[in-house]
Amino acid sequence: MVSISMVVFLTGVLLLLGIASSKFSARLGMPVLVLFLGVGMLAGSEGLGGIAFEDYGFANSVGSVALALILFDGGLRTSLQSVRAAWRPALSLSTVGVLLTSILTGVAAAWVLDVPLLNGMLLGAIVGSTDAAAVFSILRTSRLKLPERLAATLEVESGSNDPMAIFLTVGLIGVITGAADSAGGLGLLFGLQFGVGTLAGIGVGYAAAWTVNRINLDHPGLYPILALAFGLLSFGLAAVLGGSGFLAVYLAGIVVGNSPIVFRRGIFLFHDAAAWLGQIMLFVMLGLLSFPSRLAAVAAEGLLIALMLIFVARPLAVVVSALPFGFRPREIVFLSWVGLKGAVPITLATFPLMAGMPGSELLFNVVFFVVLVSAITQGWSLPAVARWLGLGQPSDPAPPLSVEINALRHVDGEIVEYTVAPSARVAGQALRDLALPYGVVVTIVVRGGEVIMPRGATALRPGDHVFIAMQARLKPLMDRLFDPYAETPSLRPGLVLTFHADSKVGQLHRFFGIPGPTWSEEPIRALLDSAVAGQPVRMGPFLVAPGEEPEFVTLTYAPEPISPATGGGSSRADTPGHQKEPALDAEQRLHSNDAGSTSI
């Protein structure tokens, strides 16, 4: 019997090897998960380490916990905006797409392996889903910046398609072994997987956010553990009730990550480390579980099935599932290529082994080989395919330092880091010319290895890392300022901005996209000075009103004329029974050439 000391020693060695292999990932252009698998295979019974490991039940249990850590971290980093933009195509891909992929791959597997159709369909179900661990790992380490909707679709699909794969796998095992009672039982399993998983994830997520904000712990280091406890609770609760723990823990992460929680930065850093630990532990363990000689024996059949999956089944499923949602042809091609397989298929392949199903060892070895082919070919080539399709942009380089607010109580503020792109509005501009709104302060500028204390005359250069302290509600406006692609997000109606009264109308137009003449040197206070009594003062879609202090003015985003109740008191109510006269734009009054024409 192996002593616990030896287990701890071997675990430390494997973790160190896994971390060391990640250093070579970027240089080789190889997905880090492939290197983790390679470390496990080298350490296995047929490798240099000679570690004998063939406990499929233990591997399934440990793999499930590791996947929970990975999915919870992935959910924390998935913005609600991404979910709103991508949930429809992602839901289609995670249900219809998985089903079609499974059927097409299963038919091919039955023919290639010369096994009964149901056994082939089981293999198709096991490899039919896009793997969250693989997708999160590849997107994190590829240093690519994909279009927001495309990246969100990939993330949400991979995080939510496990219930369909589990339903198909468990259902087919039940049919093959005779354990499935009826079609009604399979339907109940499907409903429980999605329904219970969704309810448990969202419910526990809201409970976690509420508790984290109100428990007032004396020791900050307990907050990340508290969040982790709720993540594991969501997984376990859903699984105990018959739902999908994977879906539950991912949704719980989304809810917590999009809630205003205390000690946010510390919680995120902790779970980033936990996710890396989960990836190393998961893929190294799966590598230990494999036998290269058995993989070589099924290489020909596995390669044929992998080619069918990658070049036929996944593309056809994506076309049917995603094309109705307005994706461009090159985005459809990219979605088809990034159907990465990873830990989930290998974990699901242990289900037939634990059920004692005949032919399950062949199934496991073929699945493992298919995963290797997918991870190496698709994962390795993903950056090149993205560039070839004109979709991938290099991600911003990591800043050499970080500035953060680790608050144990709620504060209306955050520090955001921006990288100045050559095409950004701020590139080459001095800070004093940006007309920053009240509630925004540039704290530090990092240029190369130099830390610059900002002054009004400090000019921002491409490549600079700019750390800005701001009130949370002002972030959409600052995103506009630093947006390198001029894809300006819409502002929330009713958003109130406070500027110094001497800020120029032209500045607001140039830097924030607020309508107005770019050349105007008129101060904003002049809009109020030229106001006509009884009419609201407007500057494009904004209502202009005096600030609480004389040197400030407020701009309220109101695309349509609004009443004082929603416009911050910047317009007068209409007299009942009288039709409202159209409000003149203050800039039109400022820049009128004559009574009948304006110059804007």
C-alpha positions in Angstrom: 0.0 0.0 0.0 1.3 3.4 -1.0 1.9 5.7 2.1 0.2 9.1 2.3 3.7 10.7 2.3 4.4 9.2 -1.1 1.1 10.4 -2.4 1.8 13.9 -1.2 5.3 13.8 -2.7 4.1 12.5 -6.1 1.2 15.1 -6.1 3.7 17.9 -5.5 6.0 16.6 -8.3 3.2 16.3 -10.8 1.9 19.8 -9.9 5.4 21.2 -10.4 5.8 19.5 -13.7 2.3 20.7 -14.8 3.2 24.3 -13.9 6.6 24.0 -15.6 5.0 22.7 -18.8 2.7 25.7 -18.9 5.8 27.9 -19.5 6.4 26.1 -22.8 2.8 26.3 -24.0 3.0 29.8 -25.4 6.4 29.2 -27.0 5.3 26.0 -28.7 1.8 27.4 -29.5 0.4 24.2 -28.0 -2.7 24.2 -25.8 -1.6 23.9 -22.1 -4.1 21.2 -21.5 -2.3 18.9 -24.0 0.9 19.4 -22.1 -0.9 18.6 -18.8 -2.2 15.4 -20.4 1.4 14.7 -21.7 2.8 15.0 -18.2 0.2 12.6 -16.9 0.9 10.1 -19.7 4.7 10.3 -19.1 4.2 9.7 -15.4 1.8 6.8 -16.0 2.3 3.0 -15.8 3.6 2.9 -19.4 5.6 6.1 -19.1 8.8 7.1 -17.4 7.2 7.5 -14.0 5.6 4.0 -13.9 2.7 5.2 -11.7 0.0 2.5 -11.9 -3.5 4.2 -11.9 -6.6 2.6 -13.2 -9.3 3.6 -10.7 -12.1 5.0 -13.0 -14.5 5.7 -10.1 -12.0 7.8 -8.3 -11.0 9.6 -11.5 -14.7 10.4 -12.1 -15.1 11.8 -8.7 -12.0 13.9 -8.7 -12.7 15.0 -12.3 -16.1 16.2 -11.3 -14.8 18.4 -8.5 -12.0 19.8 -10.7 -14.6 20.6 -13.4 -16.7 22.3 -10.8 -13.8 24.6 -9.9 -13.1 25.4 -13.5 -16.8 26.1 -14.3 -17.3 28.3 -11.3 -14.3 30.4 -12.2 -15.5 30.6 -15.8 -18.9 31.7 -14.6 -17.4 34.4 -12.4 -15.7 35.9 -15.5 -18.7 35.7 -17.8 -20.4 39.1 -17.9 -24.2 39.4 -17.9 -23.9 41.4 -21.0 -22.2 38.5 -22.7 -25.0 36.1 -21.6 -27.7 38.5 -22.9 -25.9 38.8 -26.2 -25.3 35.1 -26.6 -27.8 33.0 -24.7 -30.1 32.3 -27.7 -27.4 30.9 -30.1 -25.6 29.3 -27.1 -28.8 27.5 -26.0 -29.4 26.3 -29.5 -25.8 25.0 -29.8 -25.9 23.3 -26.4 -29.1 21.4 -27.1 -29.8 21.0 -30.9 -26.2 21.3 -31.7 -25.1 18.6 -29.2 -27.9 16.3 -30.3 -27.0 16.6 -34.0 -23.3 16.2 -33.4 -23.9 13.1 -31.3 -26.2 11.5 -33.9 -23.8 12.1 -36.8 -20.7 11.1 -34.9 -22.5 8.1 -33.4 -23.6 6.7 -36.8 -20.0 7.1 -38.1 -18.6 5.4 -34.9 -21.0 2.4 -35.2 -19.8 1.9 -38.8 -16.1 2.4 -38.1 -15.9 0.3 -35.0 -18.4 -2.3 -36.2 -20.5 -2.1 -33.1 -24.2 -1.9 -32.5 -25.8 1.4 -33.4 -26.7 2.2 -29.8 -23.1 1.7 -28.7 -21.9 4.0 -31.5 -24.5 6.6 -30.5 -23.2 6.4 -26.9 -19.7 7.3 -28.2 -21.2 10.2 -30.1 -23.1 11.4 -27.0 -19.9 11.3 -25.0 -17.9 13.4 -27.5 -20.8 15.6 -28.7 -20.4 18.5 -26.3 -17.9 21.3 -26.4 -15.7 21.1 -23.4 -15.7 24.0 -21.0 -12.3 23.3 -19.5 -10.8 23.1 -22.9 -12.5 26.3 -24.2 -11.8 28.4 -21.1 -8.2 27.2 -21.2 -7.7 27.9 -24.9 -9.4 31.3 -24.8 -7.4 32.3 -21.7 -4.0 31.3 -23.1 -4.3 32.1 -26.8 -3.9 35.8 -26.3 -6.7 36.5 -28.8 -9.4 39.1 -28.6 -12.4 37.7 -30.4 -15.6 39.7 -31.3 -17.6 40.0 -28.1 -20.7 38.1 -29.3 -18.6 35.3 -30.8 -16.5 34.8 -27.7 -19.6 35.0 -25.4 -21.3 32.3 -27.5 -18.4 30.0 -27.2 -18.1 30.5 -23.4 -21.8 30.2 -22.7 -22.2 27.2 -25.0 -19.3 25.3 -23.4 -20.5 26.1 -19.9 -24.1 25.1 -20.5 -24.0 22.1 -22.8 -22.9 19.4 -20.3 -26.5 18.6 -19.2 -27.4 17.6 -22.7 -24.3 15.4 -23.0 -25.0 13.8 -19.6 -28.6 13.2 -20.4 -27.7 11.5 -23.7 -24.9 9.5 -22.1 -26.9 8.3 -19.0 -30.0 7.7 -21.1 -28.2 5.6 -23.7 -26.4 3.6 -21.0 -29.8 2.9 -19.4 -31.2 1.8 -22.7 -28.2 -0.5 -23.6 -28.1 -2.1 -20.1 -31.9 -2.4 -19.8 -32.0 0.0 -16.8 -34.1 2.6 -18.5 -37.8 2.2 -17.8 -39.5 4.2 -20.5 -39.5 7.3 -22.6 -41.2 9.1 -19.8 -38.2 8.3 -17.5 -35.8 9.7 -20.1 -37.9 12.8 -20.5 -37.9 13.3 -16.7 -34.1 12.9 -16.7 -33.8 15.6 -19.4 -36.1 18.0 -17.4 -34.3 17.4 -14.2 -30.8 18.0 -15.7 -31.8 21.4 -17.1 -34.5 22.5 -14.7 -33.0 21.6 -11.4 -29.5 22.6 -12.5 -30.8 26.1 -13.6 -32.8 26.7 -10.4 -30.1 25.4 -8.1 -27.4 27.5 -9.8 -29.4 30.8 -9.9 -30.8 30.3 -6.4 -27.5 29.5 -4.7 -25.8 32.2 -6.7 -28.1 34.9 -5.3 -27.8 33.4 -1.8 -24.0 33.5 -2.1 -24.0 37.2 -3.2 -26.4 38.2 -0.4 -24.3 36.3 2.2 -20.9 37.6 1.1 -22.2 41.2 1.3 -23.8 40.9 4.7 -21.7 38.4 6.8 -19.0 40.9 7.7 -16.2 38.4 8.3 -13.3 39.6 10.4 -10.7 37.8 8.3 -10.6 38.8 4.5 -9.1 35.5 3.5 -12.4 33.7 4.4 -14.4 35.5 1.7 -12.9 33.5 -1.3 -13.5 30.3 0.7 -17.1 31.4 1.4 -17.7 31.9 -2.3 -16.1 28.5 -3.1 -18.4 26.9 -0.5 -21.4 28.2 -2.2 -20.1 27.1 -5.6 -19.6 23.6 -4.3 -23.0 23.8 -2.6 -24.7 24.6 -5.9 -23.0 21.7 -7.7 -23.8 19.2 -4.9 -27.4 20.4 -4.4 -28.2 20.1 -8.1 -26.6 16.7 -8.3 -28.4 15.3 -5.2 -31.7 16.5 -6.6 -31.1 14.8 -10.0 -30.0 17.9 -11.9 -26.8 19.0 -13.6 -24.2 20.1 -11.1 -22.0 21.4 -13.9 -24.8 23.7 -15.2 -25.6 24.8 -11.6 -22.1 25.7 -10.6 -21.6 27.7 -13.9 -24.8 29.7 -13.4 -23.9 30.3 -9.7 -20.6 31.7 -10.8 -22.4 34.0 -13.3 -24.7 35.3 -10.7 -21.9 35.9 -8.1 -19.6 37.4 -10.7 -22.2 39.9 -11.9 -23.2 41.0 -8.4 -21.6 43.9 -6.5 -19.7 41.8 -3.9 -17.2 42.8 -1.3 -13.5 41.7 -1.6 -14.2 41.1 -5.3 -10.6 41.1 -6.5 -9.5 38.7 -3.8 -12.3 36.3 -4.6 -11.5 36.4 -8.3 -7.8 35.8 -7.8 -8.4 32.9 -5.5 -10.7 31.2 -8.0 -8.4 31.9 -10.8 -5.8 29.9 -8.9 -8.3 27.2 -8.0 -9.3 26.8 -11.7 -5.6 26.4 -12.7 -5.2 23.8 -9.9 -8.3 22.1 -11.2 -7.0 22.0 -14.8 -3.6 20.7 -13.8 -5.1 18.1 -11.4 -7.8 17.0 -14.0 -5.7 16.6 -17.1 -2.6 15.1 -15.3 -4.9 12.6 -13.7 -6.6 11.8 -17.0 -3.2 11.4 -18.5 -2.3 8.9 -15.8 -5.5 7.0 -16.6 -4.5 6.4 -20.2 -2.4 3.6 -21.7 -0.4 4.7 -24.8 -0.3 1.1 -26.1 -4.1 0.9 -25.9 -4.4 4.2 -27.7 -2.1 3.1 -30.5 -4.3 0.0 -31.0 -7.4 2.2 -31.8 -5.5 5.0 -33.6 -6.8 4.2 -37.1 -10.5 4.0 -35.9 -10.1 6.9 -33.6 -8.6 9.1 -36.3 -11.5 8.4 -38.7 -14.1 9.2 -36.0 -12.2 12.4 -35.0 -12.1 13.5 -38.6 -15.9 12.8 -39.0 -16.5 14.8 -35.8 -14.3 17.8 -36.6 -15.1 18.2 -40.4 -18.6 16.9 -40.8 -20.7 16.5 -37.6 -19.7 19.7 -35.7 -19.9 22.0 -38.8 -23.4 20.7 -39.9 -24.6 21.0 -36.3 -23.3 24.6 -36.1 -24.9 25.6 -39.4 -28.3 24.3 -38.3 -28.1 25.7 -34.7 -26.3 29.0 -35.2 -27.0 30.2 -38.7 -30.5 31.5 -37.9 -29.0 33.9 -35.3 -27.3 36.2 -37.8 -23.7 35.0 -37.6 -21.5 35.8 -40.5 -20.2 32.9 -42.6 -16.6 33.3 -41.2 -18.0 33.2 -37.7 -19.9 30.1 -38.5 -16.7 28.6 -39.8 -14.9 29.6 -36.5 -17.7 28.2 -34.3 -17.5 24.9 -36.3 -13.7 24.7 -35.7 -13.8 25.5 -32.0 -15.8 22.4 -31.0 -13.0 21.5 -28.6 -13.1 18.3 -26.7 -11.4 17.8 -23.3 -12.0 16.6 -19.8 -15.8 16.2 -20.0 -15.8 13.5 -22.7 -13.1 11.5 -20.9 -15.0 11.8 -17.6 -18.2 10.7 -19.3 -16.4 7.8 -20.9 -15.9 6.4 -17.4 -19.7 6.1 -16.9 -19.9 2.9 -19.1 -16.9 1.4 -17.3 -18.5 2.0 -13.9 -21.8 0.5 -15.2 -19.9 -2.6 -16.3 -21.1 -2.3 -19.9 -19.6 -4.7 -22.4 -17.1 -3.0 -24.8 -16.7 0.0 -22.5 -12.9 -0.2 -22.5 -12.8 0.1 -26.3 -15.2 3.1 -26.0 -12.9 4.8 -23.4 -9.8 4.4 -25.4 -11.4 5.7 -28.6 -12.8 8.7 -26.8 -9.4 9.4 -25.3 -7.8 9.3 -28.7 -10.5 11.6 -30.2 -10.0 14.1 -27.4 -6.2 14.1 -28.1 -6.8 14.7 -31.8 -9.3 17.5 -31.1 -7.1 19.2 -28.5 -4.0 19.1 -30.6 -5.4 20.0 -34.0 -8.2 22.4 -33.1 -6.6 23.9 -30.0 -3.2 24.3 -31.6 -4.5 25.9 -34.7 -7.2 28.1 -33.1 -5.1 31.4 -33.2 -4.1 30.8 -36.8 -7.7 30.0 -37.9 -8.9 33.2 -36.2 -6.3 35.3 -37.9 -7.0 33.6 -41.3 -10.7 34.4 -40.9 -10.0 38.0 -39.9 -11.6 37.5 -36.5 -8.8 37.5 -33.9 -7.1 40.6 -32.6 -4.1 40.4 -30.4 -5.1 40.9 -26.8 -3.7 43.8 -24.8 -0.4 43.0 -23.1 -0.6 42.5 -19.4 0.4 45.6 -17.3 3.6 45.3 -15.3 1.7 46.2 -12.1 -1.9 46.1 -10.8 -3.9 48.6 -8.8 -7.0 47.5 -7.0 -9.6 48.2 -4.3 -9.9 45.4 -1.9 -12.9 46.7 0.0 -14.6 44.7 2.9 -17.6 47.0 2.7 -19.4 48.4 -0.3 -17.9 51.5 -1.9 -19.2 53.3 -5.0 -16.0 53.0 -6.9 -13.5 50.8 -8.7 -10.1 51.0 -10.4 -10.1 50.0 -14.1 -7.0 49.4 -16.2 -7.1 50.4 -19.9 -4.4 49.9 -22.5 -4.2 52.8 -25.0 -4.6 51.5 -28.5 -3.3 53.6 -31.5 -6.9 54.0 -32.8 -8.3 55.1 -29.4 -9.7 58.6 -29.0 -7.3 59.3 -26.2 -4.1 58.4 -28.1 -1.8 61.4 -28.2 -4.1 63.5 -26.1 -3.1 65.3 -22.9 -5.2 64.5 -19.8 -6.4 68.1 -19.4 -7.9 67.9 -22.9 -10.1 64.9 -22.1 -12.8 66.7 -20.1 -13.2 63.8 -17.7 -16.5 63.8 -15.8 -16.7 64.4 -12.1 -16.1 61.0 -10.3 -13.2 60.0 -12.6 -9.5 60.3 -11.6 -6.5 59.0 -13.6 -4.4 57.5 -10.8 -1.3 56.0 -12.5 0.1 55.7 -16.1 2.6 52.9 -16.8 4.8 53.3 -19.8 7.1 50.4 -20.4 8.7 49.8 -17.0 8.2 53.4 -15.9 5.5 54.5 -13.5 4.2 58.1 -14.3 2.3 60.2 -11.8 -0.2 61.9 -14.1 -0.6 65.6 -14.5 -2.7 67.7 -16.7 0.0 67.9 -19.3 0.7 64.1 -19.4 0.0 62.9 -22.9 -1.3 59.3 -23.3 0.7 57.3 -25.9 -0.2 54.0 -27.6 0.8 51.1 -25.4 0.3 53.0 -22.1 -1.5 51.2 -19.3 -3.8 53.8 -17.6 -5.3 53.1 -14.2 -8.5 55.1 -13.6 -10.5 55.3 -10.3 -14.1 55.9 -11.1 -17.7 55.6 -9.9 -19.0 52.3 -11.2 -21.9 53.9 -13.1 -19.4 55.9 -15.2 -17.6 52.8 -16.7 -19.6 52.7 -19.9 -18.6 56.3 -20.7 -14.9 55.6 -20.0 -15.2 52.5 -22.2 -16.1 54.8 -25.0 -13.1 56.9 -24.4 -10.6 54.0 -24.7 -12.5 51.9 -27.2 -10.0 51.1 -30.0 -12.6 50.0 -32.5 -15.1 52.8 -32.0 -17.8 50.2 -31.1 -19.4 52.6 -28.6 -21.8 50.8 -26.3 -25.2 52.5 -25.8 -25.6 54.4 -22.6 -28.2 53.7 -20.0 -31.2 56.1 -20.2 -31.2 58.4 -17.2 -27.4 58.2 -16.7 -26.4 61.5 -15.1 -22.9 62.9 -15.9 -21.3 65.8 -14.1 -18.7 67.9 -15.9 -16.8 71.1 -15.1 -18.8 74.0 -16.5 -15.7 75.2 -18.5 -15.4 71.9 -20.4 -15.7 72.5 -24.1 -18.6 71.2 -26.2 -16.1 70.1 -28.8 -14.2 68.0 -26.2 -17.4 66.1 -25.3 -18.1 65.3 -28.9 -14.6 64.2 -29.8 -13.9 62.0 -26.9 -17.3 60.6 -25.7 -19.3 60.6 -28.9 -21.7 63.2 -27.5 -23.3 65.0 -30.5 -21.9 68.4 -31.1 -19.5 70.4 -33.4 -16.0 69.0 -32.9 -14.5 72.5 -33.4 -16.6 74.3 -30.8 -14.7 76.0 -28.1 -17.9 77.1 -26.3 -17.9 76.0 -22.7 -20.9 73.9 -21.5 -22.0 76.7 -19.2 -22.8 78.7 -22.4 -25.6 76.3 -23.2 -27.4 77.3 -20.0 -26.6 81.0 -20.5 -28.4 80.8 -23.9 -31.4 78.9 -22.6 -34.9 80.1 -23.5 -37.1 80.4 -20.5 -39.6 77.5 -20.2 -37.8 75.2 -22.5 -35.5 72.3 -21.5 -31.8 72.8 -22.5 -30.7 69.9 -24.7 -27.3 68.9 -26.3 -28.1 66.1 -28.6 -29.7 63.3 -26.6 -28.6 65.0 -23.3 -30.5 67.3 -21.0 -28.3 70.0 -19.6 -28.9 71.4 -16.1 -26.9 73.4 -13.5 -24.9 71.2 -11.1 -25.1 71.3 -7.3 -22.1 73.6 -7.3 -21.8 76.6 -9.6 -18.6 75.3 -11.3 -20.4 72.1 -12.5 -23.1 71.2 -14.9 -25.0 67.9 -15.3 -25.9 66.0 -18.5 -28.7 63.5 -18.2 -28.9 60.9 -21.1 -32.4 61.2 -22.4 -32.8 60.2 -26.1 -36.4 61.5 -25.9 -37.6 64.6 -24.0 -38.5 63.5 -20.5 -40.3 64.9 -17.5 -38.7 66.4 -14.5 -39.3 63.2 -12.6 -36.9 61.3 -14.8 -34.8 64.1 -16.2 -33.2 65.4 -13.0 -35.2 68.7 -13.0 -33.7 70.0 -16.2 -37.0 70.6 -18.0 -40.3 72.0 -17.0 -43.6 70.0 -17.1 -46.0 70.7 -19.8 -49.2 72.4 -18.9 -52.1 69.9 -19.0 -54.1 70.2 -22.1 -51.4 71.9 -24.1 -49.2 70.3 -26.7 -45.5 70.5 -25.9 -43.4 72.6 -28.2 -40.3 70.9 -29.6 -37.2 71.7 -27.6 -34.5 73.5 -29.5 -31.0 72.0 -29.2 -28.9 74.4 -27.2 -26.1 74.0 -29.7 -28.4 75.2 -32.5 -29.1 78.3 -30.6 -25.4 78.9 -29.9 -24.4 78.4 -33.5 -27.3 79.9 -35.5 -26.4 81.7 -38.6 -29.8 83.4 -38.9 -33.3 82.8 -37.7 -34.0 80.1 -40.3 -30.8 78.1 -40.4 -28.3 76.5 -38.1 -24.7 75.3 -38.3 -23.7 72.2 -36.4 
